[in-house]
């Protein structure tokens, strides 16, 4: 599976989680639904393989520097969870660059 599709799957999982949160906590539904829209827009970009290959390669290298498993890195997870709330990305590259920066931060765990 390509890294584009792996990231798309992670975004899809995050959208599913937000749908559950919107149902479980109706008082936050509007906020979660706005975030879902952004997450799903990013997912489409990755499913369409719209990410610049150099940026994607740098992201993949950053994953390997931590532990080689994207789904297990806390820094990457924080970036996923922040989409639509505190972080907004117009392109796949912006998302990947933010994730790469976060993973390479000295505070990443």
ZICORNOR-V640012 format. One record per residue. N is the residue number from 1. NEAR is the number of other ideal C-beta (glycine too) atoms within 8 Angstrom. D_FIRST is the distance of its C-alpha to the first C-alpha in whole Angstrom. Layout:
n:near:d_first
N:NEAR:D_FIRST
N:NEAR:D_FIRST
This chain:
n:near:d_first
1:4:0
2:6:4
3:8:7
4:12:8
5:10:6
6:10:7
7:14:10
8:11:11
9:9:10
10:11:13
11:15:15
12:9:15
13:8:16
14:12:19
15:12:20
16:8:21
17:8:22
18:14:25
19:10:26
20:8:27
21:10:29
22:13:30
23:8:31
24:5:33
25:9:34
26:6:36
27:4:38
28:9:35
29:10:33
30:6:34
31:8:32
32:13:29
33:10:29
34:9:29
35:12:26
36:13:24
37:9:25
38:12:23
39:14:20
40:10:19
41:8:20
42:13:18
43:12:15
44:8:16
45:11:16
46:15:12
47:9:11
48:6:14
49:7:12
50:7:16
51:13:15
52:7:17
53:6:15
54:6:18
55:13:18
56:12:14
57:8:15
58:10:18
59:13:16
60:9:13
61:8:16
62:12:18
63:14:16
64:7:16
65:7:20
66:11:20
67:6:18
68:5:15
69:7:13
70:9:13
71:6:14
72:5:17
73:13:19
74:7:22
75:13:22
76:13:19
77:9:20
78:9:23
79:13:22
80:11:19
81:8:23
82:9:25
83:16:23
84:12:26
85:8:29
86:3:30
87:9:27
88:6:26
89:11:24
90:4:24
91:8:21
92:15:18
93:9:19
94:9:22
95:13:20
96:14:18
97:10:21
98:11:22
99:14:20
100:12:20
101:8:24
102:12:24
103:14:22
104:8:24
105:8:27
106:3:30
107:4:30
108:11:26
109:4:25
